[in-house]
């Protein structure tokens, strides 16, 4: 069931109260990624009630949704295409086909291969596949999608048709991030406590822009202070 509710007034009231009292706010939805980034001390600003798709233009691939909209509702609103996802685990290329029954069947016959479990893609998205059970720290690398295989120790899983690489490795943060930067990407650590800085450190110019943007949008610094970077 799709639920649409505009909780702007309630959220705005809580934000105004926090501004008046200079109280830091910890912005959170369902909390599925609460482990990622630095711990935030502050009053909870729960956006789950503020949900629903406001507009969707499938021809332009543009969707506007309220902050608390569950991912399942966003996925249900998408206009599917025959190949909607691709991953490679080092042995197998996995494709997801979506669309009309006729077009999907035709594409499947042309491509061949075996059926995946229906849960594969959700388990990949939530990092629940066997690959992620490896006890080594987990890194997410965002790269140009045509980047060749990276010379990094550990195991890699290619997602987003090459633009996202999951890496299980004991390599240090400097090594992982250095190689990611060399090919025009960046790396984030998805294992709490495995890296001093979970997100790719910012260059001096980018840090200055982040601070300026933070000062303009959050002059009292109450929104998730220090969540991504200690300097912001």
PLY file of the C-alpha trace (Angstrom):
ply
format ascii 1.0
element vertex 232
property float x
property float y
property float z
element edge 231
property int vertex1
property int vertex2
end_header
0.00 0.00 0.00
1.28 3.45 -0.93
0.95 6.14 1.73
1.26 9.86 1.06
1.52 12.35 3.90
3.04 15.82 4.03
4.60 16.29 7.47
6.37 19.53 6.55
4.67 21.59 9.26
5.53 19.16 12.05
9.14 18.83 10.90
9.49 22.58 10.46
8.17 23.16 13.98
10.77 20.78 15.44
13.54 22.39 13.39
12.52 25.88 14.54
12.52 24.74 18.14
15.98 23.24 17.67
17.22 26.46 16.08
15.85 28.51 18.99
17.50 26.27 21.58
20.61 25.52 19.47
19.90 21.80 19.83
21.69 19.45 17.39
19.37 17.22 15.37
19.98 13.62 14.34
18.09 13.21 11.05
16.90 9.66 10.46
14.45 7.65 8.42
14.18 3.92 8.94
17.74 3.83 10.28
18.94 1.13 7.86
22.23 3.00 7.35
22.58 4.37 10.90
25.91 2.54 11.20
27.46 4.49 8.33
29.45 7.60 9.21
30.30 9.11 12.56
28.02 8.89 15.57
25.78 11.96 15.98
24.73 13.26 19.38
21.44 15.09 19.07
17.68 15.03 19.23
16.06 12.62 16.77
14.38 14.22 13.75
12.32 11.30 12.43
11.28 11.85 8.80
9.43 8.55 8.27
6.00 10.18 8.49
6.93 12.60 5.67
6.42 10.26 2.75
4.91 9.84 -0.69
5.82 10.42 -4.34
5.16 14.03 -5.32
5.84 13.74 -9.05
7.32 11.27 -11.53
8.35 11.77 -15.16
9.47 8.40 -16.56
10.50 9.92 -19.89
13.07 12.09 -18.11
13.84 9.54 -15.37
13.06 12.18 -12.73
11.15 11.43 -9.55
10.38 13.75 -6.62
9.61 12.07 -3.31
9.33 13.17 0.31
12.26 12.34 2.57
10.60 9.46 4.42
9.34 7.57 1.35
10.30 3.87 1.62
12.52 2.50 -1.13
9.91 -0.14 -1.96
7.44 2.60 -2.98
10.05 4.25 -5.20
10.80 0.94 -6.89
7.09 0.28 -7.45
6.74 3.63 -9.22
9.54 3.03 -11.72
8.77 2.32 -15.35
10.89 -0.80 -15.95
13.17 -1.46 -18.91
14.31 -4.93 -20.13
17.70 -4.79 -18.35
17.39 -2.80 -15.15
20.42 -4.00 -13.16
23.71 -5.83 -13.64
26.35 -7.22 -11.29
29.40 -9.46 -11.55
30.74 -11.47 -8.60
33.99 -12.61 -10.21
32.43 -15.74 -11.70
28.95 -14.90 -12.93
27.29 -11.97 -14.67
23.87 -11.37 -13.12
21.20 -9.41 -14.98
17.76 -8.26 -13.90
15.07 -8.08 -16.59
11.94 -6.01 -16.04
9.06 -5.01 -18.27
6.18 -6.61 -20.11
6.02 -10.40 -20.06
6.65 -10.66 -23.79
9.69 -8.38 -23.83
11.19 -10.03 -20.75
10.74 -13.54 -22.19
12.21 -12.48 -25.52
15.24 -10.91 -23.82
15.75 -13.96 -21.63
15.72 -16.31 -24.61
18.20 -14.12 -26.46
20.57 -13.78 -23.48
20.24 -17.28 -22.05
21.47 -18.25 -18.60
19.89 -19.53 -15.40
17.29 -17.98 -13.15
18.40 -16.05 -10.06
16.62 -16.26 -6.75
14.03 -13.49 -6.54
15.71 -12.17 -3.39
19.14 -11.70 -5.03
18.84 -8.01 -5.83
17.38 -6.96 -2.48
20.07 -9.00 -0.70
22.72 -7.29 -2.82
21.28 -3.86 -2.04
21.20 -4.56 1.70
24.63 -6.29 1.69
23.25 -9.68 2.73
24.74 -11.95 0.05
27.35 -14.54 1.04
30.01 -12.17 -0.36
29.33 -9.72 2.46
29.76 -12.35 5.20
33.53 -12.15 4.75
34.87 -10.76 8.08
37.22 -8.32 6.38
36.21 -4.63 6.26
33.73 -3.68 3.54
34.41 -0.80 1.17
32.15 0.80 -1.40
33.99 2.27 -4.38
32.23 4.68 -6.72
34.01 4.69 -10.08
33.51 5.44 -13.78
31.54 2.43 -15.02
34.15 1.50 -17.65
36.98 1.21 -15.09
38.95 -2.04 -15.53
39.42 -4.49 -12.66
41.26 -2.81 -9.81
44.61 -4.07 -8.54
43.54 -4.36 -4.92
43.90 -7.28 -2.49
40.70 -9.01 -1.40
37.44 -9.89 -3.12
35.41 -7.58 -5.35
31.77 -7.56 -6.44
30.87 -5.30 -9.37
27.48 -3.57 -9.18
25.65 -0.82 -11.08
27.09 -2.11 -14.36
30.60 -1.27 -13.12
30.02 2.09 -11.42
29.90 0.59 -7.92
32.45 -1.91 -6.62
32.08 -3.67 -3.29
35.45 -4.65 -1.84
36.29 -6.95 1.06
39.91 -6.33 2.00
42.43 -5.88 4.80
44.18 -3.15 2.82
44.48 0.15 4.66
42.36 3.19 3.85
45.23 5.07 2.18
45.79 2.20 -0.27
42.11 1.69 -1.12
41.37 5.38 -1.55
44.57 6.08 -3.44
43.69 3.54 -6.13
40.09 4.77 -6.30
41.24 8.35 -6.80
43.71 7.30 -9.53
40.81 6.14 -11.72
38.56 9.13 -10.95
36.51 7.70 -8.10
36.26 7.63 -4.33
35.84 5.06 -1.55
33.68 4.84 1.58
34.15 2.36 4.41
30.95 0.46 5.27
32.36 -1.28 8.35
31.97 0.79 11.51
35.32 1.54 13.17
37.46 0.06 10.39
38.58 3.49 9.15
39.10 6.72 11.05
37.24 8.59 8.32
34.33 6.57 6.87
34.01 8.87 3.85
36.63 9.96 1.34
38.55 12.93 2.84
37.81 16.17 1.04
40.40 18.30 -0.69
40.88 21.79 0.76
38.71 23.49 -1.93
35.89 20.94 -1.54
36.02 21.19 2.25
35.72 24.96 1.95
32.65 24.61 -0.28
31.10 22.08 2.11
31.62 24.47 5.01
30.12 27.37 3.07
27.11 25.29 2.06
26.68 24.05 5.63
26.86 27.60 6.95
24.24 28.76 4.43
21.77 25.92 4.99
22.47 25.22 8.67
23.99 28.38 10.20
23.70 27.07 13.76
25.17 23.68 12.86
22.36 21.58 14.33
21.76 19.11 11.48
23.77 15.90 11.95
26.87 17.75 13.22
30.03 15.84 12.28
28.17 12.91 10.69
30.17 12.81 7.50
33.23 14.88 8.40
34.46 16.15 11.75
35.17 19.56 10.20
31.59 20.09 8.96
0 1
1 2
2 3
3 4
4 5
5 6
6 7
7 8
8 9
9 10
10 11
11 12
12 13
13 14
14 15
15 16
16 17
17 18
18 19
19 20
20 21
21 22
22 23
23 24
24 25
25 26
26 27
27 28
28 29
29 30
30 31
31 32
32 33
33 34
34 35
35 36
36 37
37 38
38 39
39 40
40 41
41 42
42 43
43 44
44 45
45 46
46 47
47 48
48 49
49 50
50 51
51 52
52 53
53 54
54 55
55 56
56 57
57 58
58 59
59 60
60 61
61 62
62 63
63 64
64 65
65 66
66 67
67 68
68 69
69 70
70 71
71 72
72 73
73 74
74 75
75 76
76 77
77 78
78 79
79 80
80 81
81 82
82 83
83 84
84 85
85 86
86 87
87 88
88 89
89 90
90 91
91 92
92 93
93 94
94 95
95 96
96 97
97 98
98 99
99 100
100 101
101 102
102 103
103 104
104 105
105 106
106 107
107 108
108 109
109 110
110 111
111 112
112 113
113 114
114 115
115 116
116 117
117 118
118 119
119 120
120 121
121 122
122 123
123 124
124 125
125 126
126 127
127 128
128 129
129 130
130 131
131 132
132 133
133 134
134 135
135 136
136 137
137 138
138 139
139 140
140 141
141 142
142 143
143 144
144 145
145 146
146 147
147 148
148 149
149 150
150 151
151 152
152 153
153 154
154 155
155 156
156 157
157 158
158 159
159 160
160 161
161 162
162 163
163 164
164 165
165 166
166 167
167 168
168 169
169 170
170 171
171 172
172 173
173 174
174 175
175 176
176 177
177 178
178 179
179 180
180 181
181 182
182 183
183 184
184 185
185 186
186 187
187 188
188 189
189 190
190 191
191 192
192 193
193 194
194 195
195 196
196 197
197 198
198 199
199 200
200 201
201 202
202 203
203 204
204 205
205 206
206 207
207 208
208 209
209 210
210 211
211 212
212 213
213 214
214 215
215 216
216 217
217 218
218 219
219 220
220 221
221 222
222 223
223 224
224 225
225 226
226 227
227 228
228 229
229 230
230 231
